[in-house]
Structures are given as C-alpha cells and as structure tokens.
Amino acid sequence: MTVVVITDDAGAQRIIANLYRLVNVISVDDITHAPAVCRDLAIIKVAADETVRPGIVHLVDVFRARIIDLAPDSMTIEITGTEDKVDGLLEVLRPYGVLEMARTGRVAMARGIRVPAAPPEGIAEPWSEETNVSYSV
C-alpha cells in the first residue's frame, strides 16, 4: 500500500509511528528522499462507435497506452505512467465520452535493493519469515 501525505518531517514521523501500531503492518518505508519509481494506473472505458475509433486509436498510440477491450459501442483503454500522463489522456478522451474509469492513484517503490527501515523507538522489530516480499505502506 502506498500512502501519499503532504506534511512536514514531524508529521511524517507521527504517521509512521501510528502505522506501526496497526496489527497487520510489518514494515513502513518512508521513500520521500530516496530514489523511487512512481506510477499511476488507469483503466478508462470510452464511448466509441466505428466513426470515432481511428481517432481514439491514434490518441492511445500517442500516449503509449493499450486498448484492452473492444465492444460494439465502447473501447477500454489501459494507461500506466505519471499522474500527469494519465490526466493528459483523460482530458483528450473526455470529448468522446468517458463512460467509466478505475484509477489506482500513485504506486511507488524505492529503486535498488530494499533495505528495511528500522521501526521508531519503542516499537518492536516486525517479524517476517519471507524476506523476498516487499511491503510498503
């Protein structure tokens, strides 16, 4: 789970401490100042009859998105990228009629080898049998 919060360092530390109090939280990594890869995923269903499909296919190609479903009266498009890229595609598709949309919000992962963060003082070290699984909150 990725949580995006606009706060100062003290507020971030309070959030981390509160997350560690939750029963199922194994590890919390603050990647604010670490090199990270961030992406957004959206699935967008657009009204598309035969007359407008070529225009939509062109837009999908320009944004490097994919058509994942085609129905007689609609197309479903998948796009992954920065929030600005997803917003951009959404704006150019609006005139065609966006019928439905599902969006993940920001998903992030630190670059390179994962080094687990130490829990704040007073919080017990999380236990995990599986060391190859990365959990981020």
DSSP file (Angstrom, degrees, kcal/mol; ACC not computed):
  #  RESIDUE AA STRUCTURE BP1 BP2  ACC     N-H-->O    O-->H-N    N-H-->O    O-->H-N    TCO  KAPPA ALPHA  PHI   PSI    X-CA   Y-CA   Z-CA
    1    1 A M              0   0    0      0, 0.0     2,-0.5     0, 0.0   106,-0.1   0.000 360.0 360.0 360.0 133.9    0.0    0.0    0.0
    2    2 A T        -     0   0    0    104,-0.2     2,-0.5   135,-0.1   135,-0.1  -0.940 360.0-166.8-109.9 127.5    1.3    3.4   -0.9
    3    3 A V        -     0   0    0     -2,-0.5     2,-0.6     2,-0.0   134,-0.1  -0.966   3.7-160.7-115.7 122.7    0.2    6.4    1.2
    4    4 A V        +     0   0    0     -2,-0.5     2,-0.4   102,-0.1    -2,-0.0  -0.913  18.4 170.6-105.5 121.3    0.9    9.9   -0.1
    5    5 A V        -     0   0    0     -2,-0.6     2,-0.8     2,-0.1    -2,-0.0  -0.995  30.2-142.2-134.0 134.3    0.8   12.6    2.5
    6    6 A I        +     0   0    0     -2,-0.4     2,-0.3     5,-0.0    -2,-0.0  -0.867  54.7 118.0 -95.7 110.3    1.8   16.2    2.4
    7    7 A T        -     0   0    0     -2,-0.8     2,-0.1     3,-0.0    -2,-0.1  -0.950  61.8 -94.4-159.2 172.0    3.3   17.0    5.7
    8    8 A D     >  -     0   0    0     -2,-0.3     4,-2.2     1,-0.1     5,-0.2  -0.335  51.2 -91.3 -87.8 179.3    6.5   18.1    7.5
    9    9 A D  H  > S+     0   0    0      1,-0.2     4,-2.2     2,-0.2     5,-0.2   0.874 126.1  52.0 -61.7 -39.1    9.1   15.7    8.9
   10   10 A A  H  > S+     0   0    0      1,-0.2     4,-1.9     2,-0.2    -1,-0.2   0.918 110.6  47.9 -64.7 -42.4    7.5   15.7   12.4
   11   11 A G  H  > S+     0   0    0      1,-0.2     4,-2.2     2,-0.2    -1,-0.2   0.883 109.8  53.1 -64.5 -38.4    4.1   14.9   10.9
   12   12 A A  H  X S+     0   0    0     -4,-2.2     4,-2.5     1,-0.2    -1,-0.2   0.902 107.7  51.0 -63.6 -40.8    5.6   12.1    8.8
   13   13 A Q  H  X S+     0   0    0     -4,-2.2     4,-2.4     2,-0.2    -1,-0.2   0.879 109.3  50.7 -65.2 -37.4    7.2   10.6   11.9
   14   14 A R  H  X S+     0   0    0     -4,-1.9     4,-2.3     2,-0.2    -1,-0.2   0.905 110.7  49.3 -64.7 -40.9    3.8   10.6   13.7
   15   15 A I  H  X S+     0   0    0     -4,-2.2     4,-2.3     2,-0.2    -2,-0.2   0.923 111.2  49.1 -64.6 -43.9    2.2    8.9   10.7
   16   16 A I  H  X S+     0   0    0     -4,-2.5     4,-2.1     1,-0.2    -2,-0.2   0.930 111.3  49.5 -61.5 -45.7    4.9    6.2   10.7
   17   17 A A  H  X S+     0   0    0     -4,-2.4     4,-0.8     1,-0.2    -1,-0.2   0.902 112.0  48.6 -61.2 -41.1    4.5    5.6   14.4
   18   18 A N  H >X S+     0   0    0     -4,-2.3     3,-0.5     1,-0.2     4,-0.5   0.872 108.5  53.7 -68.1 -36.1    0.8    5.3   14.1
   19   19 A L  H >< S+     0   0    0     -4,-2.3     3,-1.4     1,-0.2     6,-0.3   0.900 103.7  56.0 -64.6 -39.3    1.1    2.9   11.2
   20   20 A Y  H 3< S+     0   0    0     -4,-2.1    -1,-0.2     1,-0.3    -2,-0.2   0.736  98.4  63.5 -64.9 -20.8    3.4    0.6   13.2
   21   21 A R  H << S+     0   0    0     -4,-0.8    -1,-0.3    -3,-0.5    -2,-0.2   0.699  81.2  98.9 -75.4 -18.6    0.6    0.4   15.9
   22   22 A L  S X< S-     0   0    0     -3,-1.4     3,-1.1    -4,-0.5    -3,-0.0  -0.480  79.9-128.9 -71.0 140.6   -1.7   -1.3   13.3
   23   23 A V  T 3  S+     0   0    0      1,-0.2    -1,-0.1    -2,-0.2    -4,-0.0   0.883 101.6  43.3 -60.1 -45.5   -1.7   -5.1   13.8
   24   24 A N  T 3  S+     0   0    0      2,-0.0     2,-0.5    -3,-0.0    -1,-0.2   0.410  83.3 112.7 -88.2   3.2   -1.0   -6.1   10.2
   25   25 A V    <   +     0   0    0     -3,-1.1     3,-0.1    -6,-0.3   112,-0.0  -0.661  33.2 170.8 -81.3 122.7    1.7   -3.6    9.5
   26   26 A I        +     0   0    0     -2,-0.5     2,-0.3     1,-0.4    -1,-0.2   0.825  64.9   0.9 -96.4 -41.8    5.1   -5.4    9.0
   27   27 A S        -     0   0    0     98,-0.1     2,-0.4     2,-0.0    -1,-0.4  -0.998  53.5-156.7-151.7 145.7    7.2   -2.6    7.7
   28   28 A V        -     0   0    0     -2,-0.3     2,-0.5    89,-0.2    89,-0.1  -0.995  12.2-170.2-125.7 125.0    6.9    1.1    6.9
   29   29 A D        -     0   0    0     -2,-0.4     2,-0.8    87,-0.1   108,-0.1  -0.968  12.2-154.1-118.5 120.4    9.4    2.7    4.5
   30   30 A D        +     0   0    0     -2,-0.5     3,-0.3     1,-0.1    -2,-0.0  -0.834  18.9 172.9 -90.1 108.7    9.5    6.5    4.0
   31   31 A I    >   +     0   0    0     -2,-0.8     3,-0.8     1,-0.2    -1,-0.1   0.106  39.3 116.6-105.5  21.5   10.8    6.9    0.5
   32   32 A T  T 3  S+     0   0    0      1,-0.3    -1,-0.2     3,-0.0     4,-0.1   0.908  89.3  26.2 -54.9 -46.3   10.3   10.7    0.3
   33   33 A H  T 3  S+     0   0    0     -3,-0.3    -1,-0.3     2,-0.1    -2,-0.1   0.242 107.2  93.3-105.6  12.1   14.0   11.4   -0.1
   34   34 A A  S <  S-     0   0    0     -3,-0.8     2,-0.2     1,-0.0    -3,-0.0  -0.735  89.3 -95.3-102.1 152.1   15.0    8.1   -1.6
   35   35 A P        +     0   0    0      0, 0.0    76,-2.6     0, 0.0     2,-0.3  -0.511  60.7 169.3 -62.8 130.2   15.3    7.4   -5.4
   36   36 A A  E     -A  110   0A   0     74,-0.3     2,-0.5    -2,-0.2    74,-0.2  -0.950  38.7-128.6-144.4 160.0   12.0    5.8   -6.3
   37   37 A V  E     -A  109   0A   0     72,-3.0    72,-1.9    -2,-0.3     2,-0.4  -0.966  29.4-173.0-110.4 124.2    9.8    4.8   -9.2
   38   38 A C  E     +A  108   0A   0     -2,-0.5     2,-0.3    70,-0.2    70,-0.2  -0.962   8.2 167.6-121.9 135.7    6.3    6.1   -9.1
   39   39 A R  E     -A  107   0A   0     68,-2.7    68,-3.0    -2,-0.4     2,-0.3  -0.947  22.5-148.3-142.6 162.6    3.5    5.2  -11.4
   40   40 A D  E     -B   81   0B   0     41,-2.5    41,-2.1    -2,-0.3     2,-0.4  -0.968  12.4-155.1-128.5 143.6   -0.3    5.6  -11.8
   41   41 A L  E     +B   80   0B   0     64,-0.5    63,-2.8    -2,-0.3    64,-0.4  -0.977  14.2 176.2-122.8 136.0   -2.6    3.0  -13.5
   42   42 A A  E     -BC  79 103B   0     37,-2.4    37,-2.4    -2,-0.4     2,-0.5  -0.999  19.0-159.6-138.1 143.1   -6.0    3.8  -15.0
   43   43 A I  E     -BC  78 102B   0     59,-2.9    59,-2.3    -2,-0.4     2,-0.5  -0.991  20.9-171.7-119.0 121.5   -8.5    1.8  -17.0
   44   44 A I  E     -BC  77 101B   0     33,-3.0    33,-3.1    -2,-0.5     2,-0.5  -0.957  14.9-156.1-123.4 125.0  -10.8    4.0  -19.0
   45   45 A K  E     -BC  76 100B   0     55,-3.1    54,-2.7    -2,-0.5    55,-1.4  -0.891  19.9-172.3-100.1 125.8  -13.9    3.0  -20.9
   46   46 A V  E     -BC  75  98B   0     29,-3.1    29,-2.3    -2,-0.5     2,-0.3  -0.926  30.3-111.1-121.8 140.0  -14.8    5.4  -23.7
   47   47 A A  E     +B   74   0B   0     50,-2.8    27,-0.3    -2,-0.4     2,-0.3  -0.545  49.1 166.6 -65.4 127.5  -17.8    5.6  -26.0
   48   48 A A        +     0   0    0     25,-1.8     2,-0.1    -2,-0.3    23,-0.1  -0.794  16.2 177.5-154.5 103.7  -16.6    4.6  -29.4
   49   49 A D    >>  -     0   0    0     -2,-0.3     4,-1.2    24,-0.1     3,-0.9  -0.376  55.4 -84.6 -90.5-177.4  -18.6    3.7  -32.5
   50   50 A E  T 34 S+     0   0    0      1,-0.2    23,-0.0    22,-0.2    -1,-0.0   0.768 124.3  59.7 -62.1 -25.9  -16.9    2.9  -35.8
   51   51 A T  T 34 S+     0   0    0      1,-0.2    -1,-0.2     2,-0.1     4,-0.2   0.827 113.2  33.4 -75.1 -30.4  -16.7    6.5  -36.8
   52   52 A V  T <> S+     0   0    0     -3,-0.9     4,-1.8     1,-0.1     3,-0.4   0.539  92.5  91.7-103.1  -7.6  -14.5    7.7  -33.9
   53   53 A R  H  X S+     0   0    0     -4,-1.2     4,-3.0     1,-0.2     5,-0.2   0.890  81.9  55.4 -58.1 -43.8  -12.4    4.6  -33.3
   54   54 A P  H  > S+     0   0    0      0, 0.0     4,-2.0     0, 0.0    -1,-0.2   0.900 108.6  49.3 -58.2 -38.5   -9.5    5.7  -35.5
   55   55 A G  H  > S+     0   0    0     -3,-0.4     4,-2.0    -4,-0.2    -2,-0.2   0.900 112.9  46.5 -65.3 -41.2   -9.1    8.9  -33.6
   56   56 A I  H  X S+     0   0    0     -4,-1.8     4,-2.7     2,-0.2    -1,-0.2   0.912 110.2  53.1 -68.0 -42.1   -9.1    7.2  -30.3
   57   57 A V  H  X S+     0   0    0     -4,-3.0     4,-2.1     1,-0.2    -2,-0.2   0.898 108.7  51.2 -59.9 -39.8   -6.6    4.5  -31.5
   58   58 A H  H  X S+     0   0    0     -4,-2.0     4,-2.4    -5,-0.2    -1,-0.2   0.927 110.5  47.9 -63.0 -45.0   -4.3    7.4  -32.6
   59   59 A L  H  X S+     0   0    0     -4,-2.0     4,-2.1     1,-0.2    -2,-0.2   0.906 109.6  53.1 -62.1 -41.7   -4.6    9.0  -29.1
   60   60 A V  H  <>S+     0   0    0     -4,-2.7     5,-2.7     1,-0.2     4,-0.3   0.908 110.5  47.7 -60.3 -42.2   -3.9    5.7  -27.4
   61   61 A D  H ><5S+     0   0    0     -4,-2.1     3,-1.2     3,-0.2    -2,-0.2   0.912 109.3  52.9 -64.9 -43.2   -0.7    5.3  -29.6
   62   62 A V  H 3<5S+     0   0    0     -4,-2.4    -1,-0.2     1,-0.3    -2,-0.2   0.885 114.0  42.4 -60.4 -39.6    0.5    8.8  -28.8
   63   63 A F  T 3<5S-     0   0    0     -4,-2.1    -1,-0.3    -5,-0.2    -2,-0.2   0.389 110.4-122.5 -88.6   3.8    0.1    8.2  -25.1
   64   64 A R  T < 5 +     0   0    0     -3,-1.2    16,-0.3    -4,-0.3    -3,-0.2   0.884  65.2 140.6  53.8  42.4    1.7    4.7  -25.3
   65   65 A A      < -     0   0    0     -5,-2.7     2,-0.4    -6,-0.2    14,-0.2  -0.352  45.4-122.3 -98.0-175.6   -1.4    3.3  -23.7
   66   66 A R  E     -D   78   0B   0     12,-2.6    12,-3.1    -2,-0.1     2,-0.7  -0.983   6.2-130.9-134.5 144.6   -3.2    0.0  -24.7
   67   67 A I  E     +D   77   0B   0     -2,-0.4    10,-0.2    10,-0.2     3,-0.1  -0.856  29.5 173.0 -89.7 119.6   -6.6   -1.0  -25.9
   68   68 A I  E     +     0   0B   0      8,-2.6     2,-0.3    -2,-0.7     9,-0.2   0.564  61.9  22.7-107.8 -11.3   -7.6   -3.9  -23.6
   69   69 A D  E     -D   76   0B   0      7,-1.4     7,-2.8     2,-0.0     2,-0.4  -0.975  57.6-164.9-155.9 142.8  -11.2   -4.4  -24.7
   70   70 A L  E     +D   75   0B   0     -2,-0.3     5,-0.2     5,-0.2    -3,-0.0  -0.991  12.4 173.4-131.9 124.1  -13.3   -3.6  -27.7
   71   71 A A  E >   -D   74   0B   0      3,-2.9     3,-0.6    -2,-0.4   -23,-0.1  -0.784  48.3 -99.3-120.4 166.7  -17.1   -3.7  -27.7
   72   72 A P  T 3  S+     0   0    0      0, 0.0   -22,-0.2     0, 0.0     3,-0.1   0.820 122.4  22.6 -57.1 -31.0  -19.5   -2.6  -30.4
   73   73 A D  T 3  S+     0   0    0    -24,-0.1   -25,-1.8     1,-0.1     2,-0.3   0.315 125.5  34.5-121.0   8.5  -20.2    0.8  -28.7
   74   74 A S  E <   -BD  47  71B   0     -3,-0.6    -3,-2.9   -27,-0.3     2,-0.3  -0.983  54.6-145.7-156.1 164.9  -17.1    1.3  -26.5
   75   75 A M  E     -BD  46  70B   0    -29,-2.3   -29,-3.1    -2,-0.3     2,-0.5  -0.986  14.1-145.7-132.0 143.4  -13.3    0.8  -26.0
   76   76 A T  E     -BD  45  69B   0     -7,-2.8    -8,-2.6    -2,-0.3    -7,-1.4  -0.957  19.0-165.9-113.3 129.0  -11.5    0.1  -22.8
   77   77 A I  E     -BD  44  67B   0    -33,-3.1   -33,-3.0    -2,-0.5     2,-0.5  -0.899   9.6-156.0-119.4 139.2   -8.0    1.6  -22.5
   78   78 A E  E     +BD  43  66B   0    -12,-3.1   -12,-2.6    -2,-0.4     2,-0.4  -0.957  15.7 178.4-113.8 132.0   -5.2    0.9  -20.0
   79   79 A I  E     -B   42   0B   0    -37,-2.4   -37,-2.4    -2,-0.5     2,-0.4  -0.999   8.4-174.3-135.4 138.6   -2.6    3.5  -19.3
   80   80 A T  E     +B   41   0B   0     -2,-0.4     2,-0.3   -16,-0.3   -39,-0.2  -0.994  38.9  80.2-129.0 136.8    0.3    3.4  -16.9
   81   81 A G  E    S-B   40   0B   0    -41,-2.1   -41,-2.5    -2,-0.4    -2,-0.0  -0.988  77.5 -19.2 164.4-159.5    2.7    6.4  -16.2
   82   82 A T     >  -     0   0    0     -2,-0.3     4,-2.1   -43,-0.2     5,-0.2  -0.278  64.0-108.4 -70.6 162.3    3.0    9.5  -14.3
   83   83 A E  H  > S+     0   0    0      1,-0.2     4,-2.6     2,-0.2     5,-0.2   0.881 120.9  54.5 -59.3 -37.9   -0.1   11.2  -12.9
   84   84 A D  H  > S+     0   0    0      2,-0.2     4,-2.4     1,-0.2    -1,-0.2   0.886 106.6  50.9 -63.7 -39.3    0.3   14.0  -15.5
   85   85 A K  H  > S+     0   0    0      2,-0.2     4,-2.2     1,-0.2    -2,-0.2   0.928 112.3  45.8 -64.6 -45.3    0.3   11.4  -18.3
   86   86 A V  H  X S+     0   0    0     -4,-2.1     4,-2.3     1,-0.2    -2,-0.2   0.922 113.6  49.5 -63.8 -44.4   -2.8    9.7  -17.1
   87   87 A D  H  X S+     0   0    0     -4,-2.6     4,-2.2    -5,-0.2    -1,-0.2   0.892 109.3  53.6 -60.4 -39.8   -4.5   13.1  -16.6
   88   88 A G  H  X S+     0   0    0     -4,-2.4     4,-1.8     2,-0.2    -2,-0.2   0.928 109.9  45.4 -62.5 -47.1   -3.5   14.2  -20.1
   89   89 A L  H  X S+     0   0    0     -4,-2.2     4,-1.6     1,-0.2    -1,-0.2   0.916 111.5  53.6 -63.3 -41.8   -5.0   11.1  -21.8
   90   90 A L  H  X S+     0   0    0     -4,-2.3     4,-1.3     1,-0.2    -1,-0.2   0.903 107.4  51.3 -59.3 -42.0   -8.2   11.5  -19.7
   91   91 A E  H  < S+     0   0    0     -4,-2.2     3,-0.2     1,-0.2    -1,-0.2   0.896 110.8  46.6 -64.6 -40.6   -8.6   15.1  -20.9
   92   92 A V  H  < S+     0   0    0     -4,-1.8    -1,-0.2     1,-0.2    -2,-0.2   0.721 113.0  51.0 -76.7 -18.3   -8.2   14.3  -24.6
   93   93 A L  H >X S+     0   0    0     -4,-1.6     3,-1.4    -5,-0.2     4,-0.9   0.683  87.7  84.1 -87.3 -18.9  -10.7   11.4  -24.2
   94   94 A R  G >< S+     0   0    0     -4,-1.3     3,-1.1     1,-0.3     4,-0.4   0.867  83.1  58.3 -54.1 -42.4  -13.4   13.4  -22.5
   95   95 A P  G 34 S+     0   0    0      0, 0.0    -1,-0.3     0, 0.0    -2,-0.1   0.791 103.7  53.8 -61.2 -24.4  -14.9   14.8  -25.7
   96   96 A Y  G <4 S-     0   0    0     -3,-1.4    -2,-0.2    -4,-0.2    -3,-0.1   0.731 125.8 -97.6 -79.3 -22.0  -15.5   11.2  -26.9
   97   97 A G    <<  -     0   0    0     -3,-1.1   -50,-2.8    -4,-0.9     2,-0.6   0.700  26.1-135.1 103.3  94.6  -17.4   10.4  -23.7
   98   98 A V  E     -C   46   0B   0     -4,-0.4   -52,-0.3   -52,-0.2     3,-0.1  -0.697  23.6-179.3 -78.1 117.6  -15.8    8.7  -20.7
   99   99 A L  E     -     0   0B   0    -54,-2.7     2,-0.3    -2,-0.6   -53,-0.2   0.819  63.2  -6.0 -87.7 -35.0  -18.2    6.0  -19.6
  100  100 A E  E     -C   45   0B   0    -55,-1.4   -55,-3.1     2,-0.0     2,-0.3  -0.988  59.6-170.6-160.4 150.3  -16.3    4.5  -16.7
  101  101 A M  E     -C   44   0B   0     -2,-0.3     2,-0.4   -57,-0.2   -57,-0.2  -0.988   7.9-170.6-150.7 140.7  -12.9    4.8  -15.1
  102  102 A A  E     -C   43   0B   0    -59,-2.3   -59,-2.9    -2,-0.3     2,-0.4  -0.999  16.4-177.9-127.4 133.6  -10.9    3.0  -12.4
  103  103 A R  E     -C   42   0B   0     -2,-0.4   -61,-0.2   -61,-0.2    -2,-0.0  -0.994  23.6-154.9-138.3 138.5   -7.6    4.5  -11.2
  104  104 A T        -     0   0    0    -63,-2.8     2,-0.2    -2,-0.4   -62,-0.1   0.819  32.1-140.3 -80.0 -31.4   -5.1    3.3   -8.7
  105  105 A G        -     0   0    0    -64,-0.4   -64,-0.5     2,-0.1    -1,-0.2  -0.431  58.0 -18.9  83.5-176.3   -3.5    6.6   -7.6
  106  106 A R        -     0   0    0     -2,-0.2     2,-0.4   -66,-0.1   -66,-0.2  -0.410  59.5-172.3 -70.2 132.5    0.2    6.7   -7.0
  107  107 A V  E     -A   39   0A   0    -68,-3.0   -68,-2.7    -2,-0.2     2,-0.3  -0.989  14.1-176.0-120.2 133.1    2.1    3.4   -6.6
  108  108 A A  E     -A   38   0A   0     -2,-0.4     2,-0.3   -70,-0.2   -70,-0.2  -0.940  18.1-178.8-136.5 153.1    5.7    3.7   -5.6
  109  109 A M  E     -A   37   0A   0    -72,-1.9   -72,-3.0    -2,-0.3     2,-0.1  -0.975  32.9-114.2-148.5 135.8    8.7    1.5   -5.0
  110  110 A A  E     -A   36   0A   0     -2,-0.3   -74,-0.3   -74,-0.2     2,-0.1  -0.391  38.2-114.7 -66.1 146.2   12.2    2.5   -3.9
  111  111 A R  S    S+     0   0    0    -76,-2.6    -1,-0.1    -2,-0.1     2,-0.0  -0.455  73.9  10.6 -80.0 155.7   14.9    1.9   -6.5
  112  112 A G  S    S-     0   0    0     -2,-0.1     2,-0.2     2,-0.1    -2,-0.0  -0.276 113.5  -8.7  79.2-162.8   17.7   -0.7   -6.0
  113  113 A I  S    S-     0   0    0      1,-0.1     2,-0.5    -2,-0.0    -2,-0.0  -0.494  74.7-117.6 -73.7 136.4   18.0   -3.2   -3.2
  114  114 A R        -     0   0    0     -2,-0.2    -1,-0.1    -4,-0.0    -2,-0.1  -0.629  27.7-173.2 -79.6 123.9   15.4   -2.9   -0.5
  115  115 A V        -     0   0    0     -2,-0.5    -1,-0.0     0, 0.0    -2,-0.0  -0.970  29.0-123.5-113.8 113.0   16.8   -2.2    3.0
  116  116 A P        -     0   0    0      0, 0.0     2,-0.2     0, 0.0   -87,-0.1  -0.238  24.0-117.7 -60.7 141.1   14.0   -2.3    5.6
  117  117 A A        -     0   0    0    -89,-0.1   -89,-0.2     1,-0.1   -88,-0.0  -0.502  27.1-113.4 -75.2 145.3   13.6    0.8    7.7
  118  118 A A        -     0   0    0     -2,-0.2     3,-0.1     1,-0.1    -1,-0.1  -0.617  35.4-113.7 -76.6 137.5   14.1    0.5   11.4
  119  119 A P        -     0   0    0      0, 0.0     3,-0.1     0, 0.0     4,-0.1  -0.327  41.2 -88.9 -67.9 155.9   10.9    1.0   13.4
  120  120 A P    >   -     0   0    0      0, 0.0     3,-2.0     0, 0.0  -107,-0.0  -0.161  60.9 -73.6 -59.4 159.5   10.7    4.1   15.6
  121  121 A E  T 3  S+     0   0    0      1,-0.3     3,-0.1    -3,-0.1    -3,-0.0  -0.239 121.5  26.3 -55.3 140.6   12.0    3.8   19.2
  122  122 A G  T 3  S+     0   0    0      1,-0.3     2,-0.5    -3,-0.1    -1,-0.3   0.334  96.3 109.1  87.7  -7.9    9.7    1.8   21.4
  123  123 A I  S <  S-     0   0    0     -3,-2.0    -1,-0.3    -4,-0.1  -102,-0.0  -0.890  72.3-119.8-104.3 130.5    8.2   -0.2   18.5
  124  124 A A        -     0   0    0     -2,-0.5     3,-0.1     1,-0.1    -1,-0.0  -0.323  35.8 -95.5 -66.5 148.3    9.2   -3.9   18.4
  125  125 A E        -     0   0    0      1,-0.1    -1,-0.1    -6,-0.1   -98,-0.1  -0.454  46.8-112.7 -62.3 128.9   11.0   -5.1   15.2
  126  126 A P        -     0   0    0      0, 0.0     2,-0.5     0, 0.0  -100,-0.1  -0.357  27.5-133.7 -66.4 146.1    8.5   -6.6   12.8
  127  127 A W        +     0   0    0     -3,-0.1     2,-0.3    -2,-0.0    -3,-0.0  -0.863  30.2 166.8-104.1 133.1    8.7  -10.3   12.3
  128  128 A S        -     0   0    0     -2,-0.5  -102,-0.0     1,-0.1     3,-0.0  -0.959  25.9-167.0-147.0 127.9    8.6  -11.8    8.8
  129  129 A E  S    S+     0   0    0     -2,-0.3     2,-0.7     1,-0.1    -1,-0.1   0.809  81.1  69.2 -78.6 -31.2    9.5  -15.3    7.7
  130  130 A E        +     0   0    0      1,-0.1     3,-0.3     2,-0.0    -1,-0.1  -0.802  55.8 176.5 -95.0 113.5    9.5  -14.3    4.0
  131  131 A T  S    S+     0   0    0     -2,-0.7    -1,-0.1     1,-0.2    -2,-0.0   0.588  74.0  63.5 -93.3 -10.7   12.5  -12.0    3.2
  132  132 A N  S    S+     0   0    0      2,-0.0     2,-0.5     0, 0.0    -1,-0.2   0.454  83.7  90.9 -91.9  -0.3   11.8  -11.7   -0.6
  133  133 A V        -     0   0    0     -3,-0.3     2,-0.6     2,-0.0    -3,-0.0  -0.819  64.1-153.1 -98.6 132.1    8.5  -10.0   -0.2
  134  134 A S        -     0   0    0     -2,-0.5     2,-0.5     2,-0.0    -2,-0.0  -0.916  10.7-173.2-108.3 122.9    8.4   -6.2   -0.1
  135  135 A Y        -     0   0    0     -2,-0.6     2,-0.4     2,-0.0    -2,-0.0  -0.946   3.2-175.3-111.4 132.2    5.6   -4.5    1.8
  136  136 A S              0   0    0     -2,-0.5  -108,-0.1     1,-0.1  -106,-0.0  -0.995 360.0 360.0-129.6 138.6    5.3   -0.7    1.6
  137  137 A V              0   0    0     -2,-0.4  -135,-0.1  -108,-0.1  -109,-0.1   0.297 360.0 360.0-127.5 360.0    2.8    1.4    3.5
